[in-house]
Amino acid sequence: MDHLLSWVIFIPLLGAFAALAIRDHQTVKVLALVVTVGDFILSLPLWLNFDSTVAGFQFVEKYAWIPTFNINYHLGLDGISLLLVIMTTFLAPFCVLCSWHAIADRSREFMINLMVMQTAMIGVFCALDMALFYVFWEAMLIPMYLIVGVWGGANRVYAAIKFFIYTLAGSMLLLVAMTYMFFKGGNTFDIPTLMNASFTPQAQFWLFLAMFVAFAIKVPMFPFHTWLPHAHVQAPTAGSVILASVMLKMGTYGFLRFCLPMLTDASLSMTPFILSLSVVAIVYGAYMALAQSDIKKLIAYSSVSHMGFVTIGMFVYNQLGIEGAILQMINHGITTGALFLCVGIIYDRRHTRDLAEFGGLARTMPVFATCFVIFSMSSIGLPGTNGFVGEFMVLLGAFTYDRLTGVLAATGIVLGAVYMLYLVARMIWSECSNPENQKLADLDLREFAILAPLVLVVFWIGLYPAPLLEVMHSSVLHLLDQTGGLAGAPVVAMK
């Protein structure tokens, strides 16, 4: 098991370097698929050998990197980050497969960007040194900028620049906060050490504010969300999947890894503000989704709404809420990623995402329609699907903490059902009056291989979420113990 984390992180980067030496685009596609599938297989021992009874970090690697500044190459996983790493490696091959024919121009360069992106994303979840974390955090920016700006839609340059400016502004604030913590926390960037450091209430407030903006942009929380719909609409399908499934989780992961354990007092004092923004995001995102005629934009705004549940769960300071939030991070990654894949499949056939152009797909594409309905029901939170478990736990945690917050958050589930059922009714079940829809081919083998595993995961987590909850259980209890229940905030444990 020595250096297993390093291998999981850097195998995609090695694949990207190998692709630089290959001129044939088809060969690079095959290489990217082999590398991403191999990386997922290599990450499975992390799950199989993870001791869920241990709250601390496992698979730890630590070496001096830049001794002058006490910066180390320090890696490790706990029950929270493990799930996010597995989700990232699991979804990566689907990003390659969905781009197989969709990316015809400069596909070699596209696959290289995907593999570099994967290394950066996994590295963020594994880094236990703030400087190393920041390197991976920033390394995500360029490949995603290129994926949107080069291979995106008609307004791709505008969307890419807006994404870049928003993310870079947040990153600068994050760098300032990390630098201050280095000097005031004992001249160290070591994350486990800084979790035990003490900062004055005033310092905590400003540190929290800087980190909050950086992480809120990534989530994205209202009102920092405006870059997301543009980026999703303009990005190619693989870019949308990466954004929704993994990159949005960087922000919520930052709250769990830095704000709650390191800035306890500030987290507590800012809780009413965070919960208010989260409730607004849930309701606003749902209403904006209702107003969309572009299917991809509808799903993008639904992400704003769903991620509001995640931030509520994290800031109600009880086990139900935090575990529900982490589970909802995984569920949102699977379900919303799958919905974007479905949109990509139908766009490849019709070259439009206008909802008014579709109807009656249940008759012409029954297998596709079945998968789309399943993912839509998961997005709604239908019992038996993965979406139900996470949202139910978050709502229970929210009601335990504050009934008004729970009631307001619950309205998002009702609104979510409205816009998703409207989407399904209009796209799948309505009359097939458009001649263009009457001759559409159903899923081919490649497309079925993309959607079928995601359907299985939707029902697996929905019917048997225990393995995921067991993995995160000790780490969540340790997080609550680190915060001391957040200075008197109610801590409710699951029996």
C-alpha positions as CSV (number, residue, x, y, z in Angstrom):
1,M,0.0,0.0,0.0
2,D,3.1,2.3,0.0
3,H,2.6,5.4,-2.1
4,L,-0.9,4.3,-3.2
5,L,-2.3,7.8,-2.9
6,S,0.5,9.2,-5.0
7,W,-0.2,6.7,-7.7
8,V,-3.9,7.4,-7.7
9,I,-3.2,11.1,-8.0
10,F,-0.5,11.1,-10.6
11,I,-1.3,8.3,-13.0
12,P,-3.7,10.5,-15.0
13,L,-0.9,13.1,-15.2
14,L,1.5,10.5,-16.4
15,G,-1.1,9.5,-19.0
16,A,-1.3,13.2,-20.1
17,F,2.5,13.3,-20.6
18,A,2.3,10.0,-22.6
19,A,-0.4,11.5,-24.8
20,L,1.9,14.4,-25.7
21,A,4.1,11.9,-27.5
22,I,1.2,10.4,-29.5
23,R,0.0,12.1,-32.6
24,D,-2.9,9.8,-33.4
25,H,-6.1,11.2,-31.8
26,Q,-7.9,7.8,-31.7
27,T,-5.0,6.3,-29.8
28,V,-5.0,9.1,-27.3
29,K,-8.7,8.5,-26.7
30,V,-8.0,4.8,-26.0
31,L,-5.1,5.8,-23.7
32,A,-7.3,8.2,-21.8
33,L,-10.0,5.5,-21.3
34,V,-7.4,3.0,-20.1
35,V,-5.8,5.5,-17.8
36,T,-9.1,6.6,-16.2
37,V,-10.5,3.1,-15.8
38,G,-7.1,2.0,-14.4
39,D,-7.1,4.9,-12.0
40,F,-10.6,3.9,-10.7
41,I,-9.5,0.3,-10.3
42,L,-6.3,1.5,-8.5
43,S,-8.4,3.6,-6.1
44,L,-10.6,0.7,-5.0
45,P,-8.0,-0.7,-2.5
46,L,-8.4,2.7,-0.8
47,W,-12.0,1.7,-0.1
48,L,-11.3,-1.9,0.6
49,N,-8.4,-1.3,3.1
50,F,-9.9,1.8,4.8
51,D,-10.5,1.3,8.5
52,S,-13.8,3.0,9.2
53,T,-13.3,2.8,12.9
54,V,-10.4,5.1,12.7
55,A,-11.2,8.8,12.7
56,G,-7.8,10.1,11.7
57,F,-6.1,10.2,8.3
58,Q,-5.0,7.0,6.6
59,F,-2.7,6.1,3.7
60,V,-0.5,8.9,4.9
61,E,2.5,10.0,2.9
62,K,4.8,12.8,4.2
63,Y,8.1,14.0,2.8
64,A,9.9,17.3,2.9
65,W,9.2,19.3,-0.2
66,I,10.3,22.9,0.4
67,P,12.1,22.7,3.8
68,T,12.9,26.5,3.8
69,F,9.2,27.3,4.2
70,N,8.3,24.1,6.1
71,I,6.2,22.9,3.1
72,N,5.7,19.1,2.9
73,Y,4.4,16.7,0.4
74,H,1.8,15.4,2.8
75,L,-1.1,13.2,1.7
76,G,-3.8,11.3,3.5
77,L,-7.5,10.4,3.5
78,D,-10.2,10.3,6.1
79,G,-13.8,9.0,5.7
80,I,-14.9,12.3,4.2
81,S,-12.2,12.7,1.5
82,L,-12.2,9.0,0.6
83,L,-15.7,9.1,-0.7
84,L,-14.9,12.2,-2.9
85,V,-11.8,10.5,-4.3
86,I,-13.7,7.4,-5.2
87,M,-16.5,9.4,-6.8
88,T,-13.9,11.4,-8.9
89,T,-12.2,8.3,-10.2
90,F,-15.5,6.6,-10.8
91,L,-16.9,9.4,-13.0
92,A,-13.7,10.0,-15.0
93,P,-14.1,7.2,-17.6
94,F,-17.6,8.4,-18.3
95,C,-16.2,11.9,-19.2
96,V,-13.9,10.2,-21.7
97,L,-16.6,8.0,-23.2
98,C,-19.1,10.9,-23.6
99,S,-16.5,12.9,-25.5
100,W,-15.6,10.0,-27.8
101,H,-17.5,11.4,-30.8
102,A,-18.7,14.7,-29.4
103,I,-15.2,16.2,-29.4
104,A,-14.0,16.0,-33.0
105,D,-11.7,18.9,-33.1
106,R,-8.4,18.7,-31.3
107,S,-9.6,15.6,-29.3
108,R,-6.1,14.8,-28.4
109,E,-5.6,18.0,-26.5
110,F,-9.0,17.7,-24.9
111,M,-8.2,14.3,-23.5
112,I,-4.9,15.6,-22.1
113,N,-6.8,18.4,-20.3
114,L,-9.2,15.8,-18.9
115,M,-6.3,13.8,-17.4
116,V,-4.5,16.8,-16.0
117,M,-7.8,17.9,-14.5
118,Q,-8.3,14.6,-12.8
119,T,-4.9,14.7,-11.1
120,A,-5.6,18.2,-9.7
121,M,-9.1,17.2,-8.4
122,I,-7.9,14.1,-6.6
123,G,-5.0,16.0,-5.2
124,V,-7.2,18.6,-3.6
125,F,-9.0,15.9,-1.7
126,C,-5.8,14.1,-0.6
127,A,-3.6,17.1,0.3
128,L,-2.8,17.5,4.0
129,D,-0.5,20.5,3.5
130,M,-2.1,23.9,2.8
131,A,0.5,24.8,0.2
132,L,0.1,21.5,-1.6
133,F,-3.7,21.9,-1.4
134,Y,-3.4,25.3,-3.0
135,V,-1.2,24.0,-5.8
136,F,-3.8,21.4,-6.7
137,W,-6.6,23.9,-6.2
138,E,-5.0,26.3,-8.7
139,A,-4.0,23.6,-11.1
140,M,-7.7,22.9,-11.8
141,L,-8.2,26.4,-13.1
142,I,-6.2,26.2,-16.4
143,P,-7.5,22.9,-17.8
144,M,-11.2,23.8,-17.0
145,Y,-10.7,27.3,-18.5
146,L,-9.4,25.6,-21.7
147,I,-12.2,22.9,-21.7
148,V,-14.8,25.6,-21.6
149,G,-13.0,28.2,-23.7
150,V,-11.8,26.0,-26.5
151,W,-14.4,23.2,-26.8
152,G,-17.5,25.1,-25.5
153,G,-20.4,26.7,-27.3
154,A,-20.9,29.9,-29.1
155,N,-20.3,32.1,-26.1
156,R,-17.5,29.9,-24.6
157,V,-14.9,32.7,-24.3
158,Y,-17.2,34.9,-22.2
159,A,-18.2,31.9,-20.0
160,A,-14.5,30.8,-19.6
161,I,-13.3,34.3,-18.7
162,K,-16.1,34.8,-16.1
163,F,-15.3,31.4,-14.6
164,F,-11.6,32.2,-14.5
165,I,-12.1,35.7,-12.9
166,Y,-14.5,34.5,-10.2
167,T,-12.3,31.5,-9.3
168,L,-9.1,33.4,-9.3
169,A,-10.5,36.2,-7.1
170,G,-11.5,33.6,-4.6
171,S,-8.2,31.9,-4.8
172,M,-6.3,35.1,-4.0
173,L,-8.3,35.5,-0.8
174,L,-7.7,31.9,0.1
175,L,-3.9,32.4,-0.4
176,V,-4.0,35.4,1.9
177,A,-5.8,33.4,4.6
178,M,-3.5,30.5,4.3
179,T,-0.4,32.7,4.5
180,Y,-1.7,34.4,7.7
181,M,-2.5,31.0,9.2
182,F,1.1,29.9,8.4
183,F,2.6,32.7,10.5
184,K,0.1,32.7,13.3
185,G,-0.3,28.9,13.5
186,G,3.3,28.0,14.2
187,N,5.1,28.5,10.9
188,T,3.4,25.5,9.4
189,F,1.1,24.7,6.5
190,D,0.3,21.3,8.0
191,I,-3.5,20.9,8.0
192,P,-3.8,18.4,11.0
193,T,-1.5,20.7,13.0
194,L,-3.5,23.8,12.1
195,M,-6.7,22.1,13.2
196,N,-5.4,22.3,16.7
197,A,-4.0,25.9,16.4
198,S,-5.7,28.8,18.2
199,F,-6.6,32.0,16.5
200,T,-8.2,35.1,18.1
201,P,-11.9,35.7,17.5
202,Q,-11.1,38.8,15.4
203,A,-8.6,36.8,13.3
204,Q,-11.0,34.0,12.9
205,F,-13.6,36.4,11.5
206,W,-11.4,37.7,8.8
207,L,-9.9,34.3,8.0
208,F,-13.4,32.8,7.8
209,L,-14.6,35.7,5.5
210,A,-11.7,35.2,3.1
211,M,-12.1,31.4,3.0
212,F,-15.9,31.7,2.8
213,V,-15.7,33.8,-0.4
214,A,-13.3,31.4,-2.0
215,F,-15.3,28.3,-1.1
216,A,-18.7,30.0,-1.7
217,I,-17.6,30.8,-5.3
218,K,-16.7,27.2,-5.9
219,V,-20.0,25.7,-4.4
220,P,-21.4,28.2,-5.8
221,M,-23.5,29.8,-3.1
222,F,-25.9,32.6,-3.7
223,P,-25.0,35.4,-4.7
224,F,-21.6,34.0,-6.0
225,H,-23.4,31.6,-8.4
226,T,-23.7,33.7,-11.6
227,W,-20.7,32.2,-13.3
228,L,-22.1,28.6,-13.1
229,P,-25.1,28.7,-15.5
230,H,-22.9,30.3,-18.2
231,A,-20.1,27.8,-17.7
232,H,-22.5,24.8,-17.7
233,V,-24.4,25.9,-20.8
234,Q,-21.2,26.7,-22.8
235,A,-19.1,23.7,-21.6
236,P,-19.0,20.4,-23.5
237,T,-20.7,17.5,-21.8
238,A,-17.6,16.3,-20.0
239,G,-16.9,19.8,-18.7
240,S,-20.4,20.1,-17.3
241,V,-20.1,16.7,-15.6
242,I,-16.7,17.7,-14.0
243,L,-18.1,21.0,-12.9
244,A,-21.3,19.6,-11.4
245,S,-20.0,16.3,-10.0
246,V,-16.6,17.3,-8.6
247,M,-15.6,20.9,-8.8
248,L,-18.6,22.2,-6.9
249,K,-17.7,19.8,-4.1
250,M,-14.3,21.6,-3.7
251,G,-16.1,24.4,-2.0
252,T,-18.1,22.3,0.5
253,Y,-15.1,20.2,1.1
254,G,-13.2,23.4,2.0
255,F,-15.8,24.3,4.6
256,L,-15.5,20.8,6.2
257,R,-11.7,20.7,6.1
258,F,-10.8,24.3,7.1
259,C,-13.6,26.4,8.4
260,L,-15.4,24.1,10.8
261,P,-12.4,22.6,12.5
262,M,-10.0,25.5,12.4
263,L,-12.3,28.6,12.7
264,T,-14.8,27.3,15.2
265,D,-15.9,30.6,16.8
266,A,-16.3,32.4,13.4
267,S,-18.2,29.4,12.0
268,L,-20.7,29.6,14.8
269,S,-21.1,33.4,14.6
270,M,-21.6,33.3,10.9
271,T,-24.1,30.4,11.0
272,P,-27.3,32.5,10.7
273,F,-25.8,34.2,7.6
274,I,-24.8,30.9,6.0
275,L,-28.1,29.3,6.7
276,S,-30.0,32.3,5.3
277,L,-27.9,32.2,2.1
278,S,-28.5,28.5,1.8
279,V,-32.2,28.8,2.1
280,V,-32.2,31.6,-0.5
281,A,-30.1,29.4,-2.8
282,I,-32.5,26.5,-2.5
283,V,-35.6,28.6,-3.3
284,Y,-34.0,31.0,-5.8
285,G,-32.3,28.1,-7.7
286,A,-35.5,26.2,-7.9
287,Y,-37.5,29.2,-9.2
288,M,-34.8,30.0,-11.8
289,A,-34.8,26.4,-13.0
290,L,-38.6,26.7,-13.5
291,A,-38.0,29.7,-15.8
292,Q,-35.5,28.0,-18.1
293,S,-36.2,26.8,-21.7
294,D,-32.6,25.5,-22.1
295,I,-32.5,22.0,-20.6
296,K,-28.9,22.4,-19.6
297,K,-29.5,25.7,-17.9
298,L,-32.4,24.2,-16.0
299,I,-30.2,21.5,-14.6
300,A,-27.4,24.1,-13.8
301,Y,-29.8,26.1,-11.7
302,S,-31.0,22.9,-10.0
303,S,-27.4,22.5,-8.8
304,V,-27.5,25.9,-7.1
305,S,-30.7,24.7,-5.3
306,H,-29.3,21.2,-4.4
307,M,-26.0,22.5,-3.1
308,G,-28.0,24.7,-0.7
309,F,-29.0,21.5,1.1
310,V,-25.3,20.6,1.4
311,T,-24.3,23.9,3.1
312,I,-27.3,23.7,5.4
313,G,-26.4,20.2,6.5
314,M,-22.8,21.3,7.3
315,F,-23.8,24.3,9.4
316,V,-26.4,22.7,11.6
317,Y,-23.7,21.1,13.7
318,N,-25.1,17.6,14.3
319,Q,-24.2,14.2,12.9
320,L,-27.4,13.9,10.9
321,G,-26.9,17.1,9.1
322,I,-23.2,16.7,8.4
323,E,-23.4,13.1,7.3
324,G,-26.4,14.0,5.2
325,A,-24.5,16.8,3.6
326,I,-21.5,14.6,2.7
327,L,-23.9,11.9,1.3
328,Q,-25.7,14.6,-0.6
329,M,-22.4,15.8,-2.1
330,I,-21.9,12.3,-3.5
331,N,-25.5,11.9,-4.6
332,H,-25.5,15.3,-6.4
333,G,-22.3,14.3,-8.2
334,I,-23.9,11.1,-9.4
335,T,-27.3,12.3,-10.3
336,T,-26.6,15.7,-11.8
337,G,-23.6,14.3,-13.7
338,A,-25.9,11.7,-15.1
339,L,-28.5,14.3,-16.1
340,F,-25.8,16.3,-18.0
341,L,-24.7,13.1,-19.7
342,C,-28.3,12.5,-20.8
343,V,-28.5,16.1,-22.1
344,G,-25.2,15.5,-24.0
345,I,-26.6,12.3,-25.6
346,I,-29.8,14.0,-26.9
347,Y,-27.8,17.1,-28.0
348,D,-25.5,14.9,-30.1
349,R,-28.7,13.8,-32.0
350,R,-30.6,17.1,-32.3
351,H,-27.9,19.8,-31.7
352,T,-30.4,21.8,-29.6
353,R,-31.2,22.0,-25.9
354,D,-34.4,24.0,-26.3
355,L,-37.1,22.2,-24.3
356,A,-39.7,23.2,-26.8
357,E,-38.0,21.1,-29.5
358,F,-38.6,17.9,-27.7
359,G,-41.5,15.6,-26.8
360,G,-42.5,12.0,-26.9
361,L,-39.0,10.5,-26.4
362,A,-40.5,7.7,-24.4
363,R,-41.8,6.3,-27.7
364,T,-38.7,6.8,-29.9
365,M,-36.0,6.3,-27.3
366,P,-37.5,4.1,-24.5
367,V,-34.2,3.1,-22.9
368,F,-32.9,6.6,-22.8
369,A,-36.3,7.8,-21.5
370,T,-36.1,5.2,-18.7
371,C,-32.7,6.3,-17.6
372,F,-33.6,10.0,-17.8
373,V,-36.7,9.5,-15.7
374,I,-34.7,7.5,-13.0
375,F,-32.1,10.3,-12.7
376,S,-34.9,12.9,-12.6
377,M,-36.7,11.0,-9.8
378,S,-33.3,10.8,-8.0
379,S,-33.0,14.6,-8.4
380,I,-36.4,15.1,-6.9
381,G,-35.5,12.8,-4.0
382,L,-37.9,10.0,-4.6
383,P,-37.7,7.3,-1.8
384,G,-35.6,4.4,-3.1
385,T,-33.2,6.6,-5.0
386,N,-29.9,8.1,-3.7
387,G,-31.3,11.6,-3.6
388,F,-33.8,10.8,-0.9
389,V,-31.4,9.6,1.7
390,G,-29.1,12.6,1.7
391,E,-31.9,15.2,1.6
392,F,-33.9,13.4,4.3
393,M,-30.9,13.4,6.7
394,V,-30.2,17.0,6.0
395,L,-33.8,18.0,6.7
396,L,-33.8,16.0,9.9
397,G,-30.6,17.7,11.0
398,A,-32.0,21.1,10.1
399,F,-35.3,20.5,12.0
400,T,-33.2,19.4,15.0
401,Y,-31.2,22.6,14.8
402,D,-33.9,25.1,13.9
403,R,-37.4,24.3,12.7
404,L,-37.8,27.4,10.6
405,T,-34.7,26.5,8.6
406,G,-36.0,23.0,8.1
407,V,-39.4,24.2,6.9
408,L,-37.9,26.7,4.5
409,A,-35.4,24.1,3.1
410,A,-38.3,21.6,2.6
411,T,-39.9,24.0,0.2
412,G,-37.0,23.3,-2.1
413,I,-38.0,19.7,-2.4
414,V,-41.5,20.7,-3.5
415,L,-40.2,23.2,-6.0
416,G,-37.6,20.6,-7.2
417,A,-40.4,18.2,-7.9
418,V,-42.3,20.9,-9.9
419,Y,-39.5,21.8,-12.3
420,M,-38.2,18.2,-12.8
421,L,-41.7,16.7,-13.3
422,Y,-42.3,19.5,-15.8
423,L,-39.1,18.7,-17.6
424,V,-39.9,15.0,-17.7
425,A,-43.5,15.6,-18.8
426,R,-42.5,18.0,-21.6
427,M,-39.5,16.1,-22.8
428,I,-40.4,12.4,-22.3
429,W,-44.2,12.0,-22.1
430,S,-45.7,14.7,-24.2
431,E,-46.9,14.2,-27.8
432,C,-44.2,13.4,-30.3
433,S,-45.3,16.1,-32.7
434,N,-41.8,17.2,-34.0
435,P,-40.8,15.1,-37.0
436,E,-37.1,15.4,-35.9
437,N,-37.9,13.4,-32.7
438,Q,-39.7,10.6,-34.5
439,K,-36.6,9.2,-36.1
440,L,-34.2,9.4,-33.2
441,A,-32.1,6.4,-32.4
442,D,-32.1,5.0,-28.9
443,L,-28.9,4.5,-26.9
444,D,-26.0,2.7,-28.5
445,L,-23.7,0.3,-26.6
446,R,-21.3,3.1,-25.7
447,E,-24.0,5.3,-24.3
448,F,-25.7,2.5,-22.5
449,A,-22.3,1.6,-20.9
450,I,-22.2,5.2,-19.6
451,L,-25.7,5.4,-18.1
452,A,-26.3,1.9,-16.8
453,P,-23.6,2.0,-14.0
454,L,-25.0,5.3,-12.9
455,V,-28.5,3.9,-12.7
456,L,-27.2,1.0,-10.5
457,V,-25.4,3.5,-8.2
458,V,-28.6,5.5,-7.9
459,F,-30.5,2.5,-6.5
460,W,-27.6,1.1,-4.6
461,I,-27.1,4.2,-2.5
462,G,-30.9,4.7,-2.3
463,L,-31.6,1.3,-1.0
464,Y,-28.4,0.5,0.9
465,P,-26.5,3.7,2.0
466,A,-24.9,2.0,5.0
467,P,-21.5,1.4,3.5
468,L,-21.0,5.1,2.7
469,L,-22.4,6.2,6.1
470,E,-20.1,3.8,7.9
471,V,-17.0,5.1,6.1
472,M,-17.7,8.7,7.1
473,H,-19.1,8.0,10.6
474,S,-15.9,8.1,12.7
475,S,-14.5,11.1,10.7
476,V,-17.7,13.1,11.3
477,L,-17.8,12.3,15.0
478,H,-14.1,13.4,15.1
479,L,-15.0,16.7,13.3
480,L,-17.8,17.4,15.9
481,D,-15.4,16.5,18.7
482,Q,-12.8,18.9,17.2
483,T,-15.3,21.7,17.3
484,G,-16.6,20.8,20.7
485,G,-20.1,20.9,19.3
486,L,-19.3,24.3,18.0
487,A,-19.3,26.1,21.3
488,G,-22.6,24.9,22.5
489,A,-24.4,24.4,19.3
490,P,-26.7,21.3,19.6
491,V,-25.0,18.1,18.6
492,V,-27.3,15.2,17.8
493,A,-25.9,11.8,17.2
494,M,-27.6,9.1,15.2
495,K,-28.5,6.0,17.2
